[in-house]
Amino acid sequence: MSSPEMNSTSSTAATSNSPASIWVPVLIIGCSIIFLAVFVYISHRFVICTTARGRRFTRDLENADELSIVKRLNKAACSQLYSAWKATCAAADETAPRQECEATDCAICLETLQDADVVRVLPCKHVFHSECLLTWAVARHDSCPLCKARFYGKAK
């Protein structure tokens, strides 16, 4: 009588202690860890790519904006050598007031202008190093550092 009952109980006991039943939880935990690691890696890569794309977009906008500023500055005041500007000023001495031709210092960097320096002359006739004025313009200034006369852009 008890033999069929013993067989079912002993078979249940035998399956719970079999080597296959020990590996099932280990396999589930291992797969879960691998899945979690892959998920974290993919999430991390997604965040890095999204952040890099945002920085690249911002940098491209800044470069495009600076290029636009350079183009507008070139229209308002072309670069030339300081010696060439002095020669042009001396040749047109009869038509220009003498004080417009006597610029010797860059008011932005406060250095003395040399004959080999590349300068820009604004419409208001103030003279600055080309690089100094470019830095000034890229910093969102659209007026002369000395007299505040606008050299490009719309009036406020």
Secondary structure by P-SEA (a helix, b strand, c coil): caaaaaaaaaaaaaaaacccccaaaaaaaaaaaaaaaaaaaaaaaaaaaaaaaaaaaaaaaaaaaaaaaaaaaaaabbbbbaaaaaaaaaaaccccccccccccccccccccccccbbbbbccccccccaaaaaaaaaaccccccccccccccccc
